[in-house]
Amino acid sequence: MMLKLNFSEEVQAARDAGLPLVALESTIITHGLPQPRNLEVAQQAEQQVRDLGAVPATIAVLGGALQIGLSRQQLEQLSKATGVWKLSRADLAVAISQGVTGATTVAATMIAAHLAGISVFATGGIGGVHRGAELDFDVSADLEELAKTPVIVVSAGAKAILDLPKTLEVLETKGVPVIGYQINELPAFWSRESGLNAPLRLDTAGEIAAAFQMRCSLGIEGGQLIANPVPQEMEIPASIISPAIDTAIRAAQEQGIKGKEATPFLLSEVLKATDGRSLETNVALLLNNCRLAAEIAKALV
């Protein structure tokens, strides 16, 4: 069985014209946000990329086809679909070969973006080392993908529900450049500060693009993680969000929720604990990452 990439008309036209492209994941549509907000945010993210002069390529598996860029109709259908697989490196090939519909996580989106020749990807936050991983070894495949696949990932850091010091340590061990954008301290998703120093700092999209190109020239495998803090007016300080996270983690432990189901559950619990504020911050940081990713994509071109 041969893999075929399906490009949307917009993405194919951009490829033909040599325009800057920004990859977007699809799990935020199917597993991260409730209806109808999921569709609204997906459309906002795409439009944010367009407004900055780049072309969005939302990635998903539709009926076994690896789709690079979704039409308006496909985006709407995916936002209402049920039984959608949540795809990472381990199950991406199975989903395609079995003809199912699946949404791509950070890892799967990176793989697909690289296959499609897209070097920049905007997401909310990456996965990482879960709290208690020293007991259950629950570590996201996102970290391994960043060490393997040459894609620039723009995020607001790792999700704050994770063990951030251990996540940073794993990234350093795997040789992943963790670059703070105009900031010396790593952001913590909903919060601008984590108490952890950013190993590297760059202040412009051009510098980020140049560092990536040099990494490729050196033959060093893997991508770059760009830590872009949430806009200050939309952040939730750690003093407010941390108790909500701790409560959510206890609830997950009591209910035995692990693996792929853990992150959606924890985010949902935090959403309830913050009376919806965490969702608005999540949307703000995603759109902020789309803006920076578009600028980086333009600098690469």
Secondary structure, 3 states (H helix, E strand, C coil): CCCCEEECHHHHHHHHHCCCEEEECCHHHHHHCCCCHHHHHHHHHHHHHHHCCCEEEEEEEECCEEEECCCHHHHHHHHHCCCCEEECHHHHHHHHHHCCCEEECHHHHHHHHHHCCCCEEECCCECCECCCHHHHCCECHHHHHHHHCCCEEEECCECCCCCHHHHHHHHHHCCCCEEEECCCECCECCECCCCCECCEEECCHHHHHHHHHHHHHCCCCCCEEEECCCCHHHCCCHHHHHHHHHHHHHHHHHHCCCHHHHHHHHHHHHHHHCCCHHHHHHHHHHHHHHHHHHHHHHHHC
